[in-house]
Amino acid sequence: MASTRIFPDLQFERAAQLQGFVRIAGVDEVGRGPLAGPVTAAAVILDPEHIPDGIDDSKRVKEVDRSRLAAEIKSTAIAWAVAHASVQEIDAINILQASHLAMKRALQMLDPNADYALVDGNKMPRDMVMPGQTIIKGDAKSLSIAAASILAKVERDQIMQKLAIEHPEYGWERNAGYPTVQHREALKRFGATPHHRVSFAPLRNMLC
């Protein structure tokens, strides 16, 4: 018997409200795996009375629908923010800490501020300014986290498309910096750009 697909809902947000929290933000990041470009995080406080139809894990949403949903999320959410950690920060403090840094920046940018955070993954960023909880595969379980995943994905893809104009050899407009065959072959032929994460093993080995 085929398994029933689970869609994100507001169960975690409602559980936090029962604890007395009012503004619950979903937080997610994209871009931990690519060899180039920033890591991007978003934080979203949804309005439970105005949630766009079709919000889901960004990996399960078609590109054209992600762009539409991103616009709808921004226009209906109580608050939203997108933040980044740069390639230089990734190389300096490692990708996990840079991901957490981007998450904290997104949370700090929210206006109004959140008082509780639902964070995708299994590790809470250190020095969080508010209480919260981690949710493994949260972008498939929590609507707030799924909304954040869409905003982060759309914005990071746009960044990589712009960088692809400067560096067309690597195919970033299609692969978003992930190590596809075209990207790896271009690295062998043309070397690394200032937008590459030289601390990552494939690049570090190549440069050494």
C-alpha positions as CSV (number, residue, x, y, z in Angstrom):
1,M,0.0,0.0,0.0
2,A,1.4,3.4,-1.0
3,S,2.2,5.7,1.8
4,T,0.1,8.9,2.2
5,R,2.0,12.0,1.6
6,I,2.1,14.4,4.5
7,F,1.6,18.1,4.0
8,P,2.8,20.8,6.3
9,D,0.3,22.3,8.8
10,L,0.1,24.5,11.8
11,Q,0.4,21.8,14.6
12,F,3.8,23.1,15.8
13,E,2.7,26.7,15.7
14,R,-0.5,25.9,17.7
15,A,1.5,23.9,20.2
16,A,3.7,27.0,20.8
17,Q,0.7,29.2,21.2
18,L,-0.6,26.9,23.9
19,Q,2.6,27.6,25.7
20,G,1.8,31.3,25.7
21,F,3.9,32.4,22.7
22,V,2.2,34.8,20.2
23,R,4.5,35.4,17.2
24,I,5.9,32.1,16.1
25,A,8.5,32.2,13.2
26,G,9.4,29.4,10.9
27,V,13.1,29.5,10.0
28,D,14.9,27.6,7.2
29,E,18.0,27.9,5.1
30,V,19.0,26.9,1.6
31,G,22.4,26.5,0.0
32,R,24.5,24.3,2.3
33,G,25.5,21.9,-0.4
34,P,26.6,24.2,-3.3
35,L,30.3,24.9,-4.1
36,A,29.6,28.5,-4.8
37,G,27.4,31.4,-3.5
38,P,26.1,32.4,-0.1
39,V,24.0,30.4,2.2
40,T,20.5,32.0,2.6
41,A,18.0,31.8,5.4
42,A,14.5,33.2,5.8
43,A,12.2,33.7,8.8
44,V,8.4,34.0,8.4
45,I,5.6,34.7,10.9
46,L,2.5,33.6,9.0
47,D,-1.0,35.1,9.6
48,P,-3.1,32.0,10.4
49,E,-6.1,33.8,8.8
50,H,-4.3,34.5,5.5
51,I,-2.2,31.6,4.4
52,P,-1.6,31.2,0.7
53,D,-2.7,27.9,-0.8
54,G,0.1,25.5,-1.9
55,I,2.8,26.3,0.6
56,D,5.0,23.2,0.9
57,D,8.7,22.2,1.2
58,S,10.4,24.3,-1.5
59,K,11.9,21.2,-3.0
60,R,8.4,19.9,-3.7
61,V,7.2,23.1,-5.4
62,K,7.7,23.9,-9.0
63,E,9.9,26.9,-9.8
64,V,7.0,28.9,-11.3
65,D,4.9,28.2,-8.2
66,R,7.7,29.1,-5.9
67,S,7.9,32.6,-7.3
68,R,4.2,33.1,-7.1
69,L,4.0,31.8,-3.5
70,A,7.0,33.9,-2.5
71,A,5.1,37.0,-3.5
72,E,1.9,35.9,-1.8
73,I,3.8,35.0,1.4
74,K,5.4,38.4,1.5
75,S,2.1,40.2,1.0
76,T,0.1,38.2,3.6
77,A,2.6,37.3,6.4
78,I,2.7,39.2,9.7
79,A,6.5,39.5,9.1
80,W,9.2,38.0,6.9
81,A,12.9,38.5,6.4
82,V,15.7,37.0,4.3
83,A,19.4,37.1,5.2
84,H,22.6,35.6,4.0
85,A,26.1,34.5,5.1
86,S,28.7,35.2,2.6
87,V,31.2,32.9,0.9
88,Q,33.9,34.5,3.1
89,E,32.0,33.8,6.2
90,I,31.3,30.2,5.1
91,D,35.1,29.6,4.6
92,A,35.9,31.3,7.9
93,I,33.5,29.6,10.3
94,N,32.3,26.5,8.3
95,I,29.0,25.9,6.5
96,L,26.9,24.8,9.6
97,Q,27.8,27.9,11.6
98,A,27.3,30.1,8.6
99,S,23.9,28.6,8.1
100,H,23.0,29.3,11.7
101,L,24.4,32.8,11.3
102,A,22.1,33.5,8.4
103,M,19.1,32.1,10.4
104,K,19.8,34.4,13.3
105,R,20.2,37.4,11.0
106,A,16.8,36.6,9.5
107,L,15.2,36.3,12.9
108,Q,16.7,39.6,14.0
109,M,15.4,41.4,11.0
110,L,11.7,40.5,11.6
111,D,9.4,43.4,12.4
112,P,7.5,42.8,14.5
113,N,9.9,40.4,16.3
114,A,9.1,36.8,16.9
115,D,9.0,35.4,20.4
116,Y,9.4,31.8,19.4
117,A,11.3,30.0,16.5
118,L,10.6,26.8,14.7
119,V,13.9,25.9,13.2
120,D,14.4,23.3,10.4
121,G,16.9,20.6,11.3
122,N,18.2,19.0,14.4
123,K,20.5,21.7,15.8
124,M,19.5,25.0,17.3
125,P,21.7,27.9,16.4
126,R,23.9,29.0,19.4
127,D,23.1,32.3,21.2
128,M,19.5,32.4,20.0
129,V,17.8,35.6,21.1
130,M,14.5,33.7,21.7
131,P,13.3,30.3,22.7
132,G,12.4,27.8,20.1
133,Q,12.6,24.2,18.9
134,T,14.2,22.2,16.1
135,I,12.1,20.1,13.8
136,I,13.7,17.5,11.6
137,K,12.4,17.8,8.0
138,G,10.5,20.8,9.4
139,D,9.9,22.2,5.9
140,A,7.6,19.2,5.2
141,K,5.8,19.5,8.5
142,S,5.4,23.1,9.5
143,L,3.7,25.7,7.2
144,S,5.9,28.5,8.7
145,I,9.1,26.6,8.0
146,A,7.9,25.7,4.5
147,A,7.1,29.3,3.8
148,A,10.6,30.3,4.9
149,S,12.1,27.6,2.7
150,I,10.3,29.1,-0.3
151,L,11.5,32.6,0.4
152,A,15.1,31.5,0.9
153,K,15.1,29.3,-2.2
154,V,13.6,32.0,-4.5
155,E,16.0,34.7,-3.3
156,R,19.1,32.5,-3.4
157,D,18.3,31.3,-6.9
158,Q,17.9,34.9,-8.0
159,I,21.4,35.7,-6.6
160,M,22.9,32.7,-8.5
161,Q,21.2,33.7,-11.7
162,K,22.8,37.2,-11.4
163,L,26.2,35.7,-10.7
164,A,25.8,33.4,-13.7
165,I,25.8,36.5,-16.0
166,E,29.3,37.4,-14.7
167,H,30.5,33.8,-14.8
168,P,28.5,31.9,-17.5
169,E,30.8,28.9,-17.7
170,Y,29.6,27.3,-14.5
171,G,25.9,27.0,-15.3
172,W,24.8,28.6,-12.0
173,E,21.5,29.8,-13.6
174,R,20.6,26.1,-13.7
175,N,22.6,24.4,-10.9
176,A,22.5,27.2,-8.3
177,G,26.1,26.4,-7.5
178,Y,25.6,22.7,-6.8
179,P,28.4,20.4,-8.1
180,T,26.8,19.2,-11.3
181,V,28.9,17.7,-14.1
182,Q,29.0,21.1,-15.9
183,H,30.1,22.9,-12.8
184,R,32.8,20.5,-12.0
185,E,34.1,20.5,-15.6
186,A,34.2,24.3,-15.6
187,L,36.2,24.3,-12.4
188,K,38.8,22.1,-14.0
189,R,39.0,24.4,-17.0
190,F,38.6,27.8,-15.5
191,G,39.4,27.4,-11.8
192,A,37.6,29.0,-8.9
193,T,36.0,32.4,-8.8
194,P,35.7,34.7,-5.8
195,H,32.2,33.3,-5.3
196,H,33.5,29.7,-4.7
197,R,33.8,28.2,-1.3
198,V,37.4,27.3,-1.2
199,S,37.1,25.6,2.2
200,F,34.9,22.9,0.6
201,A,36.8,19.6,0.0
202,P,36.5,19.4,-3.8
203,L,37.8,23.0,-4.3
204,R,40.4,22.7,-1.5
205,N,41.8,19.5,-3.1
206,M,41.8,21.1,-6.6
207,L,43.6,24.2,-5.3
208,C,46.2,22.2,-3.4
